[in-house]
Every structure is written in structure tokens, then in C-alpha cells.
Amino acid sequence: MRALTRFITTTATVAALGATWTPTALAEGKATLGCSPPFARATVAYIEEISQPLITAGYFTQDSLHALLTSLDHNGNSSLCYAVPPGWDGPPATNGAHRQGYVNLVDDKIV
């Protein structure tokens, strides 16, 4: 019985260590590096440039927008993945909400 307990404990420990050290690209068979469709990779400077209408409208200052984008860049490579949500580029929605400058953002996960 003692040998069985030791075997189970050792097996569980080895499995836990193996799961911890598995590269993220192999996790569940899904590649996790780069940007997944429909997202495109861009520099923080480019995203700041296309987000200027938000600064003009008073939603952000240049500094607060830069701070937000930098906080989303977890790996510090000055790149993010962005996507314009469907229908946001035009024609304007029936409620008149033309969302110029808004994008969905995630980190590009390049390690």
C-alpha cells in the first residue's frame, strides 16, 4: 500500500511539473504566438495614430492613451493586436454611432 501511495504521489508531481513547463504554443494544441484573425499586429505608435479621434473628442489625453496602450503590452515589445469591430467603420449604425478611433486590443503574445 505504501508503494502505491508513493507511486501515485510521484506520478502526480511529475505530471504537475510537466504541465508547468509545457511551452504555451503546445497548450491544448493551439498556437498562441502572434495575432489570431481577425486581429492584426501593429505598433503602439500606430494604434495611437489611428486613435487620435478619441483624443480630439476628449475621451483620452495623449498621455492617458499612451499609458493605456503601454499597460496592455504585457511583454513590452511595443506591439499589440487590434481589430475594428464589424460595422464600426461605416456606414454609421442606425443609432448614428460612428465609432471612429475605437478598436479592440489584445497583447500580441510574442515572447
C-alpha positions as a printed NumPy array, in Angstrom:
array([[  0.   ,   0.   ,   0.   ],
       [  2.846,   2.344,   0.853],
       [  4.464,   1.732,  -2.541],
       [  1.168,   2.506,  -4.309],
       [  0.799,   5.788,  -2.409],
       [  4.387,   6.741,  -3.272],
       [  3.815,   5.833,  -6.942],
       [  0.641,   7.95 ,  -7.143],
       [  2.308,  10.903,  -5.407],
       [  5.363,  10.713,  -7.685],
       [  3.219,  10.423, -10.81 ],
       [  1.084,  13.422,  -9.794],
       [  4.189,  15.502,  -9.051],
       [  5.812,  14.658, -12.397],
       [  2.564,  15.43 , -14.243],
       [  2.215,  18.784, -12.464],
       [  5.815,  19.737, -13.254],
       [  5.374,  18.683, -16.883],
       [  2.249,  20.817, -17.22 ],
       [  4.041,  23.777, -15.664],
       [  6.968,  23.611, -18.083],
       [  4.965,  22.911, -21.263],
       [  5.5  ,  25.741, -23.786],
       [  2.394,  27.854, -24.308],
       [  2.42 ,  27.127, -28.041],
       [  1.769,  23.462, -27.255],
       [ -1.044,  24.089, -24.782],
       [ -4.154,  22.259, -25.943],
       [ -2.683,  22.051, -29.428],
       [ -3.365,  25.73 , -30.112],
       [ -0.705,  28.162, -31.255],
       [ -0.693,  31.228, -29.019],
       [  2.038,  33.387, -30.526],
       [  1.214,  36.428, -32.637],
       [ -2.249,  37.71 , -33.548],
       [ -5.21 ,  35.493, -34.315],
       [ -7.655,  36.501, -37.06 ],
       [ -9.373,  38.976, -37.246],
       [ -6.693,  40.812, -35.247],
       [ -3.725,  42.481, -36.952],
       [ -0.38 ,  43.281, -35.327],
       [  0.638,  46.928, -35.041],
       [  2.982,  49.094, -33.02 ],
       [  1.715,  51.139, -30.103],
       [  2.638,  54.286, -32.081],
       [  0.4  ,  53.223, -34.992],
       [ -2.527,  52.477, -32.673],
       [ -2.041,  55.897, -31.048],
       [ -2.162,  57.421, -34.528],
       [ -5.443,  55.734, -35.528],
       [ -6.924,  56.574, -32.112],
       [ -6.457,  60.354, -32.49 ],
       [-10.234,  60.92 , -32.918],
       [-10.654,  59.709, -29.314],
       [ -8.211,  62.375, -28.113],
       [ -9.932,  65.031, -30.234],
       [-13.303,  64.022, -28.773],
       [-11.886,  64.339, -25.239],
       [-12.12 ,  60.672, -24.236],
       [ -8.359,  60.485, -23.643],
       [ -5.376,  62.762, -23.38 ],
       [ -2.247,  61.801, -25.336],
       [ -0.618,  60.694, -22.068],
       [ -3.578,  58.642, -20.83 ],
       [ -3.943,  56.864, -24.182],
       [ -0.231,  56.04 , -24.23 ],
       [ -0.446,  54.774, -20.623],
       [ -3.415,  52.554, -21.502],
       [ -1.689,  51.042, -24.538],
       [  1.531,  50.503, -22.609],
       [ -0.368,  48.745, -19.805],
       [ -1.85 ,  46.32 , -22.347],
       [  1.595,  45.486, -23.765],
       [  2.471,  42.798, -21.21 ],
       [  5.607,  41.578, -22.973],
       [  6.971,  45.101, -23.512],
       [  7.711,  44.794, -27.245],
       [  5.653,  47.898, -28.164],
       [  3.248,  45.863, -30.312],
       [ -0.406,  44.97 , -29.837],
       [ -3.056,  43.126, -31.818],
       [ -6.016,  45.253, -32.868],
       [ -9.285,  44.758, -34.714],
       [-12.002,  47.165, -35.728],
       [-15.315,  45.62 , -34.681],
       [-17.624,  44.782, -37.613],
       [-19.782,  47.73 , -38.644],
       [-17.803,  50.343, -36.725],
       [-16.046,  51.777, -39.784],
       [-19.3  ,  52.586, -41.506],
       [-21.774,  53.101, -42.727],
       [-22.907,  54.586, -39.423],
       [-25.16 ,  52.398, -37.359],
       [-28.871,  53.141, -37.257],
       [-28.39 ,  54.886, -33.914],
       [-25.888,  57.26 , -35.547],
       [-22.976,  55.902, -33.541],
       [-19.953,  56.101, -35.824],
       [-17.159,  54.842, -33.626],
       [-14.104,  56.337, -35.321],
       [-10.889,  55.556, -33.487],
       [-12.218,  52.675, -31.401],
       [-10.502,  49.305, -31.735],
       [-10.431,  46.028, -29.807],
       [ -6.968,  45.407, -28.351],
       [ -5.044,  42.418, -27.   ],
       [ -1.344,  41.784, -26.446],
       [  0.466,  40.072, -29.311],
       [  1.9  ,  37.338, -27.066],
       [  5.307,  37.294, -28.713],
       [  7.642,  36.007, -26.022]])
